[in-house]
Amino acid sequence: MKTEEDDEFERIEMESGWRKRQIEQSELCSNYGGFCKKEWVGLTAEDMKDPRTHNFDFIHGARWAEEILKERNT
């Protein structure tokens, strides 16, 4: 039995295009054997402006880790 809440959810879903995007994403993922490939997004200069990162050893370590992760995720 469908409730008013179900109808409202479906209306919002249709208006937002959420279901369509989910289907498109699902189809995209199936092209990669079920795994979605996402563009690598690394650290930016803005990320390093955090006061907790004003240590060159930390920054060098972060860049080192970023390179390893980038290789593993491509």
N, C-alpha and C positions, 0 to 999 in steps of 0.2 A: 504494500500500500504506500503510495507516494504521499509525502507530506508537503506542507507549504514550504518547509525548510529545504526539502529536496528541490523543489521548483526554483526557489531563490538561488540555491547553489548552482544549478544548471544555467540559470539566467546570467549570473555573474561570470561563470566559466565561459559562456558563449561570448559575452561582451568583451571579456579580457583577451580572448584568443588563447588562453592558457592550454586548453586541450590540443589545439592545432599545433602549438609550439612543442608540446610533449610528443606528439606523433611524429613531427618533423625530426626532432632530436632522436627519437627511437630509430627512425629510418636511417639517420646519419650514423648512429652507433652500429647498426647492423652491417654497415659497409666495412667496419673495422673489427669484425668478429665479435661484436657485442661490447667492445670497449671503445669509448669515445675518446678521440684524440682532441686535446685542447692545446691551444697555442701556449707556448712557454711564456710565462710572465716572470721576469726576474726582479731583483731588487733595483730600486731606483735611488737617485741621489736624495730624493725626498724621504725615502725610508731611513736614510742614514742621518737625518736631521734630528731624530729622537735623541734627547739628552743622554739617554742610557747607552747610546752607541758611539759616543765621542771618544772612543778608545781605538787606536789604530790596530791593535791586536784583534779586537772584536771584529772590526770591519774586514780585515784580511781573512779572518776565519769565516766570516759570512760569505765573502766572495769565493773562497775555496769550496765551501759547501754548495754554493750555488752552481758552480761549474760541474761538480760531481752529479748533482741532481739533474742538471740540464742534460748531461750526457745520458743518464739513465732513463730519462723521460722522452727521448727522441727516437 
